[in-house]
Amino acid sequence: MTTDSKKAKEKKFKLLENRFLNKPIVTQIVSASDFWEAEEYHQKYEEKRYKNLQINL
């Protein structure tokens, strides 16, 4: 995570704290760790399991 992006995220947190909350946000901003994609049988689970399911929003 670049210094600029971290500063931008911290600024956004402060805005959210001031706008919506009366207490500080305690979530830490950290760089992402290694990511492994799940096995194929986990991919698009809902589409495979619920082929006829349609959600209207």
MOTANOR-V91234 format. One record per backbone hydrogen bond with DSSP energy under -1.0 kcal/mol. CO is the residue of the C=O (numbers start at 1). NH is the residue of the N-H. If there is no record, write none. Layout:
# MOTANOR-V91234
CO&NH + CO&NH
This chain:
# MOTANOR-V91234
2&6 + 3&7 + 4&8 + 5&9 + 6&10 + 7&11 + 8&12 + 9&13 + 10&14 + 11&15 + 12&16 + 13&17 + 14&18 + 15&19 + 16&20 + 17&21 + 39&42 + 40&43 + 44&48 + 45&49 + 46&50 + 50&53
